[in-house]
Amino acid sequence: MQEEEVLGKAYDSRLMRRLITYLRPYKMYVALALALILLESSLEVAFPWLTKIAIDRSITVANIAGLATIALVYVVLLLVRFVCASAETYVLQNTGQKIMYDMRMQVFRHLHTLAPSFYDKNPVGRLITRVITDVDVLNELFSAGIVSIFGDIFTLFGIMVAILVLNWELGLVTLSVVPMIFVTTAVFRRKARDSYRRVRIAIAKINAFLQEHITGMSVVQLYNRERKSARKFDEINSEHLVANLDGILAYAWFYPAIELLSSVAIALIIWYGGGKVVQGALTLGALVAFTQYSNRFFQPIADMSEKYNILQSAMASSERLFKLIDTPATIINSSPAMKPTRPPKGEIEFRNVWFAYEDEDWVLKDVSFHVRPGESVAIVGHTGAGKTTTTSLLTRFYDIQKGEILLEGVNIARLDLAHLRSSFAVVLQDVFLFSGTIESNIRLGSPIPHERVVAAAEDVNLRPFLRGLPLGFEHPVNERGTTLSVGQRQLLAFARALAHDPQILILDEATSSVDTETELQIRQAIDRLMRDRTSIIIAHRLSTIQRCDKIIVMHKGRVREIGTHQQLLAQRGIYYKLYQLQYKDQEVAVSGD
């Protein structure tokens, strides 16, 4: 919300120079639009002058032929202006849409480069606002502001020159209301700026509130918080309503005020200019032209006030967007990045690794262990011991502060990121599924043949579930897989891992959310999946890891014990206590039954 509140300058040359770079690929379109705008503005200045000529040289002297000629020229110029206006609108809107497309693609690609630590600190609702709302605001700048403002300026300048050439005294009388227009516009800008700031804050609050409460709707309903949530949303929504109404009020008096001042200017023209006509110092045609110029003079001023708000919004949106785009990707390839030609055998080594998410609040402290190729290793420990952090460091979701992590004897910081991550398959406790189909969620865009997808589904016993679906592998999956059970999502995740055929497998509490029957179904599949692969298993249920080649016991960020299940029980240390605690829990559960 604080980001939304800071609007900055109405015009920032640094930001504008950067925004203009997005116009460079379309400079021919911009040049064409600018030429059309200038031509259209010239015609706006020409029409009242034609009216003057028609009155003074044809109507007052009964020159019907001359009047017909001028009328024909007038109609032709109207058609030219129509073509110019249509072409200008199309070119500007087309350019604005293309720039909006380019910016969204740039932001989306950049989001892919940012580490998980960035998403830990930035709410999803705020990022969606950047990609959707802020880019829309900049589209308005490119399609209706940055180029067309030159047309307004040129029109104003042309009208001022025309009225001063016609009669400088009457011209000064006409322009006498301009100071009042500047005062009115200044007040309107201040009111509109305040309203816009409050609307932006309210929108940010609405986005954040909706994202949080829709995601957690089951908790809201479970604890009967519907009314309380509705009241809170009503408060936020009311802030948005009041802010918008204040903006509407500003517009409601601004445009009538401009119309009133325009009418005052016309009244002055009729009063002073009419006297000049009576005295013979001014022609009737010039007087009529003055009234037409007066009407045309105030419209660009009103338009420029509107464009001020567009500019204000664009500066704020561009500052937020560029702040996101300029956020550096902290997890990047080294130069040069190594990309071995052979797939890794699965040898992993942690050497004196220290890691903290924030400053020196160490989550891992001097962690060292070695995993041989094809070995199955379990990591156990109390909650917060650093088990999941260890696997996140392996895939370089975070970079360590001290020590080394080696894959095949090479520091992973020197390896190509895509190559490194393709060596792993990770099955998490909370499986994330994308909107699509069962098959697309197993493939995840990889060129995996259908036969391998089918074989992977068979291996994890997913086929019995698929046979009950009319579309089978093409069965649609909703956002996050909400129509599938926890067990079905878990089986799908195992099929995904199998289909990608990784050399190193990481199972992070992968069976904790699966019922006993489903766990038995996939135990064989896990054994097949682990065969001839290096496997790292994080588990709370010690019964699932007893057959592992090695068990690493972590406590408060340090490796305390390493050995087989029997060796660790014989030591009667931390692992023995964990095992005893779970064994007692099982005894209590059995006696309770």
Secondary structure as UniProt FT lines:
FT   HELIX           2..5
FT   HELIX           13..20
FT   HELIX           21..26
FT   HELIX           27..54
FT   HELIX           55..59
FT   TURN            60..62
FT   HELIX           64..113
FT   HELIX           116..121
FT   HELIX           124..129
FT   HELIX           130..134
FT   HELIX           135..144
FT   TURN            145..147
FT   HELIX           148..166
FT   HELIX           168..175
FT   TURN            176..177
FT   HELIX           178..215
FT   HELIX           217..222
FT   TURN            223..224
FT   HELIX           226..268
FT   HELIX           269..273
FT   HELIX           274..279
FT   HELIX           284..325
FT   STRAND          348..356
FT   TURN            359..360
FT   STRAND          362..371
FT   TURN            373..374
FT   STRAND          376..381
FT   TURN            383..384
FT   HELIX           387..394
FT   TURN            395..396
FT   STRAND          402..407
FT   TURN            408..409
FT   STRAND          410..411
FT   HELIX           412..414
FT   HELIX           417..422
FT   STRAND          424..428
FT   STRAND          436..437
FT   HELIX           438..443
FT   TURN            444..445
FT   HELIX           450..459
FT   TURN            460..461
FT   HELIX           463..467
FT   TURN            470..471
FT   HELIX           472..474
FT   STRAND          476..477
FT   HELIX           479..481
FT   TURN            482..483
FT   HELIX           486..500
FT   STRAND          504..508
FT   TURN            510..513
FT   HELIX           516..530
FT   TURN            531..532
FT   STRAND          534..538
FT   HELIX           542..544
FT   TURN            546..547
FT   STRAND          550..555
FT   TURN            556..557
FT   STRAND          558..563
FT   HELIX           565..571
FT   HELIX           574..592
//
